[in-house]
Amino acid sequence: MTGLSSKEPEKMVKLCSGYEMPTLGLGTWTLTGQVCEDAVYAALKSGYRLIDTAKYYGNESEVGKAISRAISDGICKREKIFITTKLVPWSSNPDADIEDSLRQLGLTYIDLCLLHQHGSSSGDDAVYKAMIRAAKDGKIRSIGISNFYTEKTVSHFINDFEIPPAVIQNENHLKYQNNSLRDWAAKKGIYIESYYPFGGRGHTAEHLKNPQVLEIAKKHNKTAAQIIVRWHLQAGYIAIPGSSNPSHIAENFDVWDFQLTDSEMKELTKLNTGKRYENW
């Protein structure tokens, strides 16, 4: 695995499933209706090729419409877009949920499907087994988990199933970095994907107005958001900042023309408190 000590982050990484995944995408949590469709379309137009949704979000159809629109307008081809969705652990029929996600998204396959969070052991296992079946049928290309924060809980999916997770999507930001899980997962060939890269709703200002972040941003003539996104990428994470504002969406993707120094990376790493904002 590469990227953990590199100053120049990769735009794509190869997952243990054998498929490539973009390292920077758009998160769509809380986006609905036309706002969601327009945001996804704006992201694809700005150069994003990773779009993250979930059955729980209730916006898979809007994401699908934006993808179809972008393809029709010649912005990108389906094979260049990487779509992630997630399944809830309390589903009574995860196989049907996968079929429904494919219908809602208007796709013949899903690039990455995740178990959204921990439920009951039996429910988690049922969803994970359904994803494995779908992977074997070509309906899903890569599988993973979300909201699992310890080696012990992740090891179950590595040791007890024939297909290990390729990605773990967790709350991850300057105040909660969970570097130990990142380093351990890297040795297993698993990437950590950061949701809430700016801290999440109610905490964004705390991150974007941080004095250290602002000082570094001034040095590079970049915005605080761009510094934070760049930190995620140089630290070896996949990041999915969310926004409905086309200018912010474009701004968050404009991070490939500069590098944070080793000292700047260390300074930002020191902001880690080890405490999450959410409890799911």
C-alpha atoms as an extended CHARMM CRD file, in Angstrom:
* protein
*
       280  EXT
         1         1  MET       CA              0.0000000000        0.0000000000        0.0000000000  PROA      1               0.0000000000
         2         2  THR       CA              1.2370000000        3.4970000000       -0.7990000000  PROA      2               0.0000000000
         3         3  GLY       CA              0.3780000000        7.0360000000        0.2150000000  PROA      3               0.0000000000
         4         4  LEU       CA              0.8970000000        6.9420000000        3.9940000000  PROA      4               0.0000000000
         5         5  SER       CA              4.2810000000        8.6820000000        3.8880000000  PROA      5               0.0000000000
         6         6  SER       CA              4.0850000000       10.3020000000        0.4740000000  PROA      6               0.0000000000
         7         7  LYS       CA              3.8910000000       14.0660000000        0.0620000000  PROA      7               0.0000000000
         8         8  GLU       CA              2.1650000000       13.6680000000       -3.2790000000  PROA      8               0.0000000000
         9         9  PRO       CA             -1.1230000000       11.7930000000       -2.7970000000  PROA      9               0.0000000000
        10        10  GLU       CA             -2.4350000000        9.5430000000       -5.4810000000  PROA      10              0.0000000000
        11        11  LYS       CA             -5.6250000000       10.4320000000       -7.3190000000  PROA      11              0.0000000000
        12        12  MET       CA             -6.4460000000        6.7190000000       -7.5270000000  PROA      12              0.0000000000
        13        13  VAL       CA             -5.5990000000        3.7640000000       -5.2980000000  PROA      13              0.0000000000
        14        14  LYS       CA             -5.8700000000        0.0710000000       -6.0630000000  PROA      14              0.0000000000
        15        15  LEU       CA             -8.1010000000       -1.7610000000       -3.6160000000  PROA      15              0.0000000000
        16        16  CYS       CA             -7.5140000000       -5.3150000000       -2.4320000000  PROA      16              0.0000000000
        17        17  SER       CA            -10.4840000000       -6.2690000000       -4.6320000000  PROA      17              0.0000000000
        18        18  GLY       CA             -8.3500000000       -5.3960000000       -7.6540000000  PROA      18              0.0000000000
        19        19  TYR       CA            -10.3520000000       -2.3040000000       -8.6200000000  PROA      19              0.0000000000
        20        20  GLU       CA             -9.1400000000        1.2860000000       -8.5670000000  PROA      20              0.0000000000
        21        21  MET       CA            -10.8630000000        3.9190000000       -6.4310000000  PROA      21              0.0000000000
        22        22  PRO       CA            -10.4990000000        7.7170000000       -6.5390000000  PROA      22              0.0000000000
        23        23  THR       CA             -9.0970000000        9.2200000000       -3.3410000000  PROA      23              0.0000000000
        24        24  LEU       CA            -11.3190000000       12.3220000000       -3.3510000000  PROA      24              0.0000000000
        25        25  GLY       CA            -15.0750000000       12.3550000000       -3.8030000000  PROA      25              0.0000000000
        26        26  LEU       CA            -18.3700000000       13.9990000000       -2.9260000000  PROA      26              0.0000000000
        27        27  GLY       CA            -20.3630000000       12.9270000000        0.1170000000  PROA      27              0.0000000000
        28        28  THR       CA            -24.1510000000       13.2960000000       -0.2140000000  PROA      28              0.0000000000
        29        29  TRP       CA            -25.3780000000       12.8350000000        3.3790000000  PROA      29              0.0000000000
        30        30  THR       CA            -28.3250000000       15.2590000000        4.0160000000  PROA      30              0.0000000000
        31        31  LEU       CA            -28.6010000000       16.1550000000        0.3130000000  PROA      31              0.0000000000
        32        32  THR       CA            -32.0350000000       15.4490000000       -1.1670000000  PROA      32              0.0000000000
        33        33  GLY       CA            -34.1490000000       16.1570000000       -4.2260000000  PROA      33              0.0000000000
        34        34  GLN       CA            -32.9860000000       18.5560000000       -6.9070000000  PROA      34              0.0000000000
        35        35  VAL       CA            -30.3050000000       19.9530000000       -4.5840000000  PROA      35              0.0000000000
        36        36  CYS       CA            -28.6890000000       16.5270000000       -4.4270000000  PROA      36              0.0000000000
        37        37  GLU       CA            -28.9390000000       15.9360000000       -8.1700000000  PROA      37              0.0000000000
        38        38  ASP       CA            -27.4210000000       19.3310000000       -8.9610000000  PROA      38              0.0000000000
        39        39  ALA       CA            -24.6180000000       18.8650000000       -6.4210000000  PROA      39              0.0000000000
        40        40  VAL       CA            -23.6050000000       15.4910000000       -7.8530000000  PROA      40              0.0000000000
        41        41  TYR       CA            -23.7600000000       16.8860000000      -11.3910000000  PROA      41              0.0000000000
        42        42  ALA       CA            -21.6060000000       19.8720000000      -10.3310000000  PROA      42              0.0000000000
        43        43  ALA       CA            -19.0960000000       17.5090000000       -8.7420000000  PROA      43              0.0000000000
        44        44  LEU       CA            -18.7880000000       15.3800000000      -11.8560000000  PROA      44              0.0000000000
        45        45  LYS       CA            -18.4370000000       18.5420000000      -13.9440000000  PROA      45              0.0000000000
        46        46  SER       CA            -15.6590000000       19.7540000000      -11.6040000000  PROA      46              0.0000000000
        47        47  GLY       CA            -13.6640000000       16.5530000000      -12.0580000000  PROA      47              0.0000000000
        48        48  TYR       CA            -14.8530000000       14.3250000000       -9.2330000000  PROA      48              0.0000000000
        49        49  ARG       CA            -15.2730000000       10.6760000000      -10.1190000000  PROA      49              0.0000000000
        50        50  LEU       CA            -16.1470000000        9.3090000000       -6.6560000000  PROA      50              0.0000000000
        51        51  ILE       CA            -19.7110000000        9.8110000000       -5.4110000000  PROA      51              0.0000000000
        52        52  ASP       CA            -20.8450000000        8.4990000000       -2.0230000000  PROA      52              0.0000000000
        53        53  THR       CA            -24.4700000000        7.7600000000       -1.1370000000  PROA      53              0.0000000000
        54        54  ALA       CA            -26.4010000000        5.2810000000        1.0150000000  PROA      54              0.0000000000
        55        55  LYS       CA            -29.8030000000        3.6510000000        1.1240000000  PROA      55              0.0000000000
        56        56  TYR       CA            -30.4000000000        5.3960000000        4.4630000000  PROA      56              0.0000000000
        57        57  TYR       CA            -29.8500000000        8.8020000000        2.8300000000  PROA      57              0.0000000000
        58        58  GLY       CA            -32.8930000000        8.3340000000        0.5960000000  PROA      58              0.0000000000
        59        59  ASN       CA            -31.1670000000       10.0150000000       -2.3450000000  PROA      59              0.0000000000
        60        60  GLU       CA            -29.9220000000        7.1580000000       -4.5310000000  PROA      60              0.0000000000
        61        61  SER       CA            -32.3840000000        8.0510000000       -7.3090000000  PROA      61              0.0000000000
        62        62  GLU       CA            -31.1660000000       11.6720000000       -7.3640000000  PROA      62              0.0000000000
        63        63  VAL       CA            -27.5530000000       10.4970000000       -7.5000000000  PROA      63              0.0000000000
        64        64  GLY       CA            -28.5250000000        8.1840000000      -10.3620000000  PROA      64              0.0000000000
        65        65  LYS       CA            -30.2290000000       11.0030000000      -12.2730000000  PROA      65              0.0000000000
        66        66  ALA       CA            -27.1410000000       13.1960000000      -11.9520000000  PROA      66              0.0000000000
        67        67  ILE       CA            -24.9000000000       10.3870000000      -13.2040000000  PROA      67              0.0000000000
        68        68  SER       CA            -27.1810000000        9.7680000000      -16.1830000000  PROA      68              0.0000000000
        69        69  ARG       CA            -27.2810000000       13.4900000000      -16.9260000000  PROA      69              0.0000000000
        70        70  ALA       CA            -23.5070000000       13.8420000000      -16.7660000000  PROA      70              0.0000000000
        71        71  ILE       CA            -23.0000000000       10.8520000000      -19.0460000000  PROA      71              0.0000000000
        72        72  SER       CA            -25.5740000000       12.1800000000      -21.5300000000  PROA      72              0.0000000000
        73        73  ASP       CA            -23.8390000000       15.5620000000      -21.5400000000  PROA      73              0.0000000000
        74        74  GLY       CA            -20.4920000000       13.9370000000      -22.3140000000  PROA      74              0.0000000000
        75        75  ILE       CA            -18.8800000000       14.9440000000      -19.0080000000  PROA      75              0.0000000000
        76        76  CYS       CA            -17.7810000000       11.4080000000      -18.1810000000  PROA      76              0.0000000000
        77        77  LYS       CA            -18.3470000000        7.7580000000      -18.9480000000  PROA      77              0.0000000000
        78        78  ARG       CA            -19.8850000000        5.2610000000      -16.5400000000  PROA      78              0.0000000000
        79        79  GLU       CA            -16.7160000000        3.1910000000      -16.2950000000  PROA      79              0.0000000000
        80        80  LYS       CA            -14.8110000000        6.2460000000      -15.0270000000  PROA      80              0.0000000000
        81        81  ILE       CA            -17.2770000000        6.9360000000      -12.1830000000  PROA      81              0.0000000000
        82        82  PHE       CA            -16.9250000000        5.1840000000       -8.8330000000  PROA      82              0.0000000000
        83        83  ILE       CA            -20.2240000000        4.9090000000       -6.9490000000  PROA      83              0.0000000000
        84        84  THR       CA            -20.4330000000        3.9130000000       -3.2980000000  PROA      84              0.0000000000
        85        85  THR       CA            -23.6370000000        3.0600000000       -1.4750000000  PROA      85              0.0000000000
        86        86  LYS       CA            -24.3540000000        1.5010000000        1.9010000000  PROA      86              0.0000000000
        87        87  LEU       CA            -26.8090000000       -0.9980000000        3.3750000000  PROA      87              0.0000000000
        88        88  VAL       CA            -28.4050000000       -0.7200000000        6.8030000000  PROA      88              0.0000000000
        89        89  PRO       CA            -27.6680000000       -3.5890000000        9.2190000000  PROA      89              0.0000000000
        90        90  TRP       CA            -31.3110000000       -4.0090000000       10.2880000000  PROA      90              0.0000000000
        91        91  SER       CA            -32.5300000000       -4.9640000000        6.7940000000  PROA      91              0.0000000000
        92        92  SER       CA            -34.8230000000       -7.9930000000        6.5970000000  PROA      92              0.0000000000
        93        93  ASN       CA            -33.7800000000       -8.6200000000        2.9880000000  PROA      93              0.0000000000
        94        94  PRO       CA            -30.3430000000       -7.2120000000        2.0810000000  PROA      94              0.0000000000
        95        95  ASP       CA            -30.3530000000       -9.0200000000       -1.2860000000  PROA      95              0.0000000000
        96        96  ALA       CA            -33.4900000000       -7.0970000000       -2.2520000000  PROA      96              0.0000000000
        97        97  ASP       CA            -31.9250000000       -3.8930000000       -0.9430000000  PROA      97              0.0000000000
        98        98  ILE       CA            -28.9900000000       -4.3420000000       -3.3120000000  PROA      98              0.0000000000
        99        99  GLU       CA            -31.3600000000       -4.8400000000       -6.2410000000  PROA      99              0.0000000000
       100       100  ASP       CA            -33.2840000000       -1.7370000000       -5.1840000000  PROA      100             0.0000000000
       101       101  SER       CA            -30.0910000000        0.3160000000       -4.9780000000  PROA      101             0.0000000000
       102       102  LEU       CA            -29.1680000000       -0.7480000000       -8.4950000000  PROA      102             0.0000000000
       103       103  ARG       CA            -32.6410000000        0.3190000000       -9.7070000000  PROA      103             0.0000000000
       104       104  GLN       CA            -32.5550000000        3.6330000000       -7.8480000000  PROA      104             0.0000000000
       105       105  LEU       CA            -29.0780000000        4.4400000000       -9.1390000000  PROA      105             0.0000000000
       106       106  GLY       CA            -29.8770000000        3.2470000000      -12.6440000000  PROA      106             0.0000000000
       107       107  LEU       CA            -26.7230000000        1.1240000000      -12.7080000000  PROA      107             0.0000000000
       108       108  THR       CA            -25.8400000000       -2.4400000000      -13.6260000000  PROA      108             0.0000000000
       109       109  TYR       CA            -23.1690000000       -2.6100000000      -10.9230000000  PROA      109             0.0000000000
       110       110  ILE       CA            -22.1400000000       -0.7440000000       -7.7740000000  PROA      110             0.0000000000
       111       111  ASP       CA            -18.4300000000        0.0220000000       -7.4080000000  PROA      111             0.0000000000
       112       112  LEU       CA            -18.3610000000       -0.1970000000       -3.6210000000  PROA      112             0.0000000000
       113       113  CYS       CA            -21.0380000000       -1.3280000000       -1.1890000000  PROA      113             0.0000000000
       114       114  LEU       CA            -20.6080000000       -0.9210000000        2.5640000000  PROA      114             0.0000000000
       115       115  LEU       CA            -22.2810000000       -2.2420000000        5.6890000000  PROA      115             0.0000000000
       116       116  HSD       CA            -23.3940000000        1.1610000000        6.9660000000  PROA      116             0.0000000000
       117       117  GLN       CA            -22.8420000000        0.6250000000       10.6810000000  PROA      117             0.0000000000
       118       118  HSD       CA            -22.8670000000       -1.9830000000       13.4240000000  PROA      118             0.0000000000
       119       119  GLY       CA            -26.2820000000       -3.4030000000       14.2700000000  PROA      119             0.0000000000
       120       120  SER       CA            -26.7340000000       -6.8810000000       15.6820000000  PROA      120             0.0000000000
       121       121  SER       CA            -24.0940000000       -9.5100000000       14.9660000000  PROA      121             0.0000000000
       122       122  SER       CA            -26.5960000000      -11.5730000000       12.9810000000  PROA      122             0.0000000000
       123       123  GLY       CA            -27.7910000000       -8.5400000000       11.0370000000  PROA      123             0.0000000000
       124       124  ASP       CA            -24.2570000000       -7.4020000000       10.2360000000  PROA      124             0.0000000000
       125       125  ASP       CA            -23.3030000000      -10.8730000000        9.0330000000  PROA      125             0.0000000000
       126       126  ALA       CA            -26.4440000000      -11.2240000000        6.9060000000  PROA      126             0.0000000000
       127       127  VAL       CA            -25.7460000000       -7.9490000000        5.1120000000  PROA      127             0.0000000000
       128       128  TYR       CA            -22.0780000000       -8.7820000000        4.6130000000  PROA      128             0.0000000000
       129       129  LYS       CA            -22.9430000000      -12.2170000000        3.1950000000  PROA      129             0.0000000000
       130       130  ALA       CA            -25.4550000000      -10.5950000000        0.8180000000  PROA      130             0.0000000000
       131       131  MET       CA            -22.7380000000       -8.2280000000       -0.4150000000  PROA      131             0.0000000000
       132       132  ILE       CA            -20.4330000000      -11.1930000000       -1.0140000000  PROA      132             0.0000000000
       133       133  ARG       CA            -23.1570000000      -12.9430000000       -3.0390000000  PROA      133             0.0000000000
       134       134  ALA       CA            -23.6910000000       -9.7790000000       -5.0820000000  PROA      134             0.0000000000
       135       135  ALA       CA            -19.9400000000       -9.4290000000       -5.6320000000  PROA      135             0.0000000000
       136       136  LYS       CA            -19.7990000000      -12.9650000000       -6.9870000000  PROA      136             0.0000000000
       137       137  ASP       CA            -22.7070000000      -12.1310000000       -9.3070000000  PROA      137             0.0000000000
       138       138  GLY       CA            -20.9490000000       -9.0090000000      -10.5910000000  PROA      138             0.0000000000
       139       139  LYS       CA            -23.5070000000       -6.6200000000       -9.0850000000  PROA      139             0.0000000000
       140       140  ILE       CA            -20.9340000000       -5.1780000000       -6.6640000000  PROA      140             0.0000000000
       141       141  ARG       CA            -17.2340000000       -4.7970000000       -7.4030000000  PROA      141             0.0000000000
       142       142  SER       CA            -15.8360000000       -4.0880000000       -3.9470000000  PROA      142             0.0000000000
       143       143  ILE       CA            -17.2620000000       -4.4140000000       -0.4490000000  PROA      143             0.0000000000
       144       144  GLY       CA            -16.4750000000       -2.8290000000        2.8820000000  PROA      144             0.0000000000
       145       145  ILE       CA            -17.7480000000       -1.5690000000        6.2120000000  PROA      145             0.0000000000
       146       146  SER       CA            -18.5120000000        1.7610000000        7.8510000000  PROA      146             0.0000000000
       147       147  ASN       CA            -18.4350000000        2.9640000000       11.4490000000  PROA      147             0.0000000000
       148       148  PHE       CA            -16.1570000000        0.2270000000       12.7570000000  PROA      148             0.0000000000
       149       149  TYR       CA            -13.3260000000        1.7740000000       14.7510000000  PROA      149             0.0000000000
       150       150  THR       CA            -11.2610000000       -0.9900000000       16.3390000000  PROA      150             0.0000000000
       151       151  GLU       CA             -8.9940000000       -3.7810000000       15.1670000000  PROA      151             0.0000000000
       152       152  LYS       CA            -11.2000000000       -6.2840000000       17.0150000000  PROA      152             0.0000000000
       153       153  THR       CA            -14.4430000000       -5.3510000000       15.2500000000  PROA      153             0.0000000000
       154       154  VAL       CA            -12.7910000000       -5.0780000000       11.8400000000  PROA      154             0.0000000000
       155       155  SER       CA            -10.9370000000       -8.3940000000       12.2290000000  PROA      155             0.0000000000
       156       156  HSD       CA            -14.2440000000      -10.2760000000       12.2170000000  PROA      156             0.0000000000
       157       157  PHE       CA            -14.8270000000       -9.2580000000        8.6030000000  PROA      157             0.0000000000
       158       158  ILE       CA            -11.2630000000      -10.1100000000        7.6340000000  PROA      158             0.0000000000
       159       159  ASN       CA            -11.0630000000      -13.4930000000        9.3310000000  PROA      159             0.0000000000
       160       160  ASP       CA            -14.5890000000      -14.8910000000        9.1100000000  PROA      160             0.0000000000
       161       161  PHE       CA            -15.5740000000      -14.1910000000        5.4940000000  PROA      161             0.0000000000
       162       162  GLU       CA            -14.0760000000      -15.1810000000        2.1600000000  PROA      162             0.0000000000
       163       163  ILE       CA            -13.9730000000      -11.5840000000        0.8680000000  PROA      163             0.0000000000
       164       164  PRO       CA            -12.3760000000       -9.0380000000        3.2390000000  PROA      164             0.0000000000
       165       165  PRO       CA            -13.3900000000       -5.3850000000        3.3260000000  PROA      165             0.0000000000
       166       166  ALA       CA            -11.5300000000       -3.1930000000        0.8470000000  PROA      166             0.0000000000
       167       167  VAL       CA            -12.5210000000        0.0540000000        2.5570000000  PROA      167             0.0000000000
       168       168  ILE       CA            -13.5230000000        1.1760000000        6.0450000000  PROA      168             0.0000000000
       169       169  GLN       CA            -15.4920000000        4.4260000000        5.9450000000  PROA      169             0.0000000000
       170       170  ASN       CA            -15.3890000000        6.1740000000        9.3220000000  PROA      170             0.0000000000
       171       171  GLU       CA            -15.7690000000        9.5400000000       10.9580000000  PROA      171             0.0000000000
       172       172  ASN       CA            -12.2920000000       10.9500000000       10.5150000000  PROA      172             0.0000000000
       173       173  HSD       CA            -10.9940000000       14.5030000000       10.7800000000  PROA      173             0.0000000000
       174       174  LEU       CA             -8.2930000000       16.6470000000       12.3620000000  PROA      174             0.0000000000
       175       175  LYS       CA             -9.7730000000       16.2180000000       15.8400000000  PROA      175             0.0000000000
       176       176  TYR       CA            -10.2950000000       12.4450000000       15.4520000000  PROA      176             0.0000000000
       177       177  GLN       CA             -7.5930000000       10.8400000000       13.3290000000  PROA      177             0.0000000000
       178       178  ASN       CA             -7.5050000000        7.2120000000       14.5820000000  PROA      178             0.0000000000
       179       179  ASN       CA             -4.0190000000        6.7760000000       13.1460000000  PROA      179             0.0000000000
       180       180  SER       CA             -3.5710000000        3.3840000000       14.7890000000  PROA      180             0.0000000000
       181       181  LEU       CA             -6.4990000000        1.9150000000       12.8490000000  PROA      181             0.0000000000
       182       182  ARG       CA             -5.2430000000        3.5160000000        9.6340000000  PROA      182             0.0000000000
       183       183  ASP       CA             -1.7730000000        2.0270000000       10.0600000000  PROA      183             0.0000000000
       184       184  TRP       CA             -3.1000000000       -1.4020000000       11.0670000000  PROA      184             0.0000000000
       185       185  ALA       CA             -5.6050000000       -1.4620000000        8.1920000000  PROA      185             0.0000000000
       186       186  ALA       CA             -2.9010000000       -0.4450000000        5.7150000000  PROA      186             0.0000000000
       187       187  LYS       CA             -0.9490000000       -3.5780000000        6.6040000000  PROA      187             0.0000000000
       188       188  LYS       CA             -4.0980000000       -5.5810000000        5.7830000000  PROA      188             0.0000000000
       189       189  GLY       CA             -4.4940000000       -3.8500000000        2.4120000000  PROA      189             0.0000000000
       190       190  ILE       CA             -7.5250000000       -1.8570000000        3.5750000000  PROA      190             0.0000000000
       191       191  TYR       CA             -8.0220000000        1.8800000000        3.0380000000  PROA      191             0.0000000000
       192       192  ILE       CA             -9.6840000000        4.2250000000        5.5260000000  PROA      192             0.0000000000
       193       193  GLU       CA            -12.1780000000        6.6380000000        3.9830000000  PROA      193             0.0000000000
       194       194  SER       CA            -12.9450000000        9.8470000000        5.8890000000  PROA      194             0.0000000000
       195       195  TYR       CA            -16.4790000000       11.0660000000        6.2330000000  PROA      195             0.0000000000
       196       196  TYR       CA            -16.9300000000       14.3690000000        8.0760000000  PROA      196             0.0000000000
       197       197  PRO       CA            -13.4880000000       15.4910000000        6.8210000000  PROA      197             0.0000000000
       198       198  PHE       CA            -14.3170000000       19.0110000000        8.0720000000  PROA      198             0.0000000000
       199       199  GLY       CA            -15.8030000000       17.7360000000       11.3440000000  PROA      199             0.0000000000
       200       200  GLY       CA            -19.4200000000       17.3820000000       10.2440000000  PROA      200             0.0000000000
       201       201  ARG       CA            -22.4120000000       19.6360000000       10.7500000000  PROA      201             0.0000000000
       202       202  GLY       CA            -22.1010000000       21.8240000000       13.8200000000  PROA      202             0.0000000000
       203       203  HSD       CA            -18.3260000000       21.4680000000       13.9030000000  PROA      203             0.0000000000
       204       204  THR       CA            -17.2140000000       22.7440000000       10.4910000000  PROA      204             0.0000000000
       205       205  ALA       CA            -16.4230000000       26.2630000000       11.7120000000  PROA      205             0.0000000000
       206       206  GLU       CA            -14.2590000000       24.8220000000       14.4830000000  PROA      206             0.0000000000
       207       207  HSD       CA            -12.0950000000       23.1870000000       11.8090000000  PROA      207             0.0000000000
       208       208  LEU       CA            -12.1540000000       25.8300000000        9.0770000000  PROA      208             0.0000000000
       209       209  LYS       CA            -11.3840000000       28.6390000000       11.5440000000  PROA      209             0.0000000000
       210       210  ASN       CA             -8.6300000000       26.7930000000       13.3780000000  PROA      210             0.0000000000
       211       211  PRO       CA             -5.6310000000       29.1650000000       13.7460000000  PROA      211             0.0000000000
       212       212  GLN       CA             -3.0610000000       26.5560000000       12.6420000000  PROA      212             0.0000000000
       213       213  VAL       CA             -5.1190000000       25.6630000000        9.5830000000  PROA      213             0.0000000000
       214       214  LEU       CA             -5.5800000000       29.3230000000        8.6570000000  PROA      214             0.0000000000
       215       215  GLU       CA             -1.8690000000       30.0560000000        9.0700000000  PROA      215             0.0000000000
       216       216  ILE       CA             -0.9390000000       27.1670000000        6.7750000000  PROA      216             0.0000000000
       217       217  ALA       CA             -3.6220000000       28.2340000000        4.2830000000  PROA      217             0.0000000000
       218       218  LYS       CA             -2.1380000000       31.7300000000        4.1170000000  PROA      218             0.0000000000
       219       219  LYS       CA              1.3260000000       30.3320000000        3.3860000000  PROA      219             0.0000000000
       220       220  HSD       CA              0.0130000000       28.3290000000        0.4290000000  PROA      220             0.0000000000
       221       221  ASN       CA             -2.5120000000       30.9300000000       -0.7720000000  PROA      221             0.0000000000
       222       222  LYS       CA             -5.2240000000       28.2940000000       -0.3410000000  PROA      222             0.0000000000
       223       223  THR       CA             -8.4480000000       28.0880000000        1.6600000000  PROA      223             0.0000000000
       224       224  ALA       CA             -8.7520000000       26.3300000000        5.0000000000  PROA      224             0.0000000000
       225       225  ALA       CA            -10.9550000000       23.6980000000        3.3710000000  PROA      225             0.0000000000
       226       226  GLN       CA             -8.2820000000       22.9690000000        0.7690000000  PROA      226             0.0000000000
       227       227  ILE       CA             -5.6280000000       22.5980000000        3.4730000000  PROA      227             0.0000000000
       228       228  ILE       CA             -7.7930000000       20.1110000000        5.3720000000  PROA      228             0.0000000000
       229       229  VAL       CA             -8.6080000000       18.0740000000        2.2600000000  PROA      229             0.0000000000
       230       230  ARG       CA             -4.9370000000       18.0320000000        1.3430000000  PROA      230             0.0000000000
       231       231  TRP       CA             -4.0510000000       16.8330000000        4.8480000000  PROA      231             0.0000000000
       232       232  HSD       CA             -6.4460000000       13.8840000000        4.4940000000  PROA      232             0.0000000000
       233       233  LEU       CA             -4.9430000000       12.8790000000        1.1630000000  PROA      233             0.0000000000
       234       234  GLN       CA             -1.3150000000       13.2230000000        2.2510000000  PROA      234             0.0000000000
       235       235  ALA       CA             -2.0790000000       11.2890000000        5.4380000000  PROA      235             0.0000000000
       236       236  GLY       CA             -3.1890000000        8.3600000000        3.2900000000  PROA      236             0.0000000000
       237       237  TYR       CA             -6.9550000000        8.6880000000        3.6130000000  PROA      237             0.0000000000
       238       238  ILE       CA             -9.7130000000        8.7290000000        1.0230000000  PROA      238             0.0000000000
       239       239  ALA       CA            -11.8890000000       11.8010000000        1.6550000000  PROA      239             0.0000000000
       240       240  ILE       CA            -15.5010000000       12.6250000000        0.7620000000  PROA      240             0.0000000000
       241       241  PRO       CA            -16.3240000000       16.2120000000        1.7470000000  PROA      241             0.0000000000
       242       242  GLY       CA            -19.9900000000       17.0800000000        1.2740000000  PROA      242             0.0000000000
       243       243  SER       CA            -21.4850000000       20.2760000000       -0.0890000000  PROA      243             0.0000000000
       244       244  SER       CA            -24.4060000000       21.5190000000       -2.1730000000  PROA      244             0.0000000000
       245       245  ASN       CA            -22.5880000000       24.7090000000       -3.2100000000  PROA      245             0.0000000000
       246       246  PRO       CA            -20.9990000000       24.3440000000       -6.6850000000  PROA      246             0.0000000000
       247       247  SER       CA            -18.1890000000       26.7860000000       -5.8740000000  PROA      247             0.0000000000
       248       248  HSD       CA            -17.3430000000       24.9470000000       -2.6430000000  PROA      248             0.0000000000
       249       249  ILE       CA            -17.5130000000       21.6180000000       -4.4560000000  PROA      249             0.0000000000
       250       250  ALA       CA            -15.0140000000       22.8780000000       -7.0400000000  PROA      250             0.0000000000
       251       251  GLU       CA            -12.8350000000       24.4560000000       -4.3190000000  PROA      251             0.0000000000
       252       252  ASN       CA            -12.6110000000       21.1820000000       -2.3830000000  PROA      252             0.0000000000
       253       253  PHE       CA            -11.3440000000       19.3820000000       -5.4830000000  PROA      253             0.0000000000
       254       254  ASP       CA             -8.7180000000       22.0150000000       -6.3630000000  PROA      254             0.0000000000
       255       255  VAL       CA             -6.0070000000       20.5120000000       -4.1580000000  PROA      255             0.0000000000
       256       256  TRP       CA             -3.6180000000       18.8330000000       -6.5630000000  PROA      256             0.0000000000
       257       257  ASP       CA             -1.2210000000       21.7350000000       -7.2330000000  PROA      257             0.0000000000
       258       258  PHE       CA              0.4850000000       22.0900000000       -3.8530000000  PROA      258             0.0000000000
       259       259  GLN       CA              1.9960000000       20.0340000000       -1.0370000000  PROA      259             0.0000000000
       260       260  LEU       CA              1.9570000000       20.3880000000        2.7180000000  PROA      260             0.0000000000
       261       261  THR       CA              5.4350000000       20.1700000000        4.2230000000  PROA      261             0.0000000000
       262       262  ASP       CA              6.4110000000       17.5050000000        6.7320000000  PROA      262             0.0000000000
       263       263  SER       CA              6.3400000000       20.0890000000        9.5110000000  PROA      263             0.0000000000
       264       264  GLU       CA              2.8670000000       21.2840000000        8.4640000000  PROA      264             0.0000000000
       265       265  MET       CA              1.5870000000       17.7180000000        8.4080000000  PROA      265             0.0000000000
       266       266  LYS       CA              3.0090000000       17.1530000000       11.9070000000  PROA      266             0.0000000000
       267       267  GLU       CA              1.4490000000       20.3880000000       13.1410000000  PROA      267             0.0000000000
       268       268  LEU       CA             -1.9850000000       19.3110000000       11.8970000000  PROA      268             0.0000000000
       269       269  THR       CA             -1.5440000000       15.8210000000       13.3100000000  PROA      269             0.0000000000
       270       270  LYS       CA             -1.0890000000       17.4020000000       16.7570000000  PROA      270             0.0000000000
       271       271  LEU       CA             -4.7030000000       18.6790000000       16.5920000000  PROA      271             0.0000000000
       272       272  ASN       CA             -5.9100000000       15.1190000000       17.2060000000  PROA      272             0.0000000000
       273       273  THR       CA             -7.9580000000       14.7940000000       20.4240000000  PROA      273             0.0000000000
       274       274  GLY       CA             -8.8780000000       11.1380000000       19.9420000000  PROA      274             0.0000000000
       275       275  LYS       CA            -12.5760000000       11.9640000000       20.4460000000  PROA      275             0.0000000000
       276       276  ARG       CA            -15.3720000000       11.5030000000       17.9100000000  PROA      276             0.0000000000
       277       277  TYR       CA            -18.3280000000       13.8530000000       17.5720000000  PROA      277             0.0000000000
       278       278  GLU       CA            -20.8600000000       11.0950000000       16.7870000000  PROA      278             0.0000000000
       279       279  ASN       CA            -21.6450000000        7.9230000000       18.7160000000  PROA      279             0.0000000000
       280       280  TRP       CA            -22.9850000000        5.5730000000       16.0390000000  PROA      280             0.0000000000
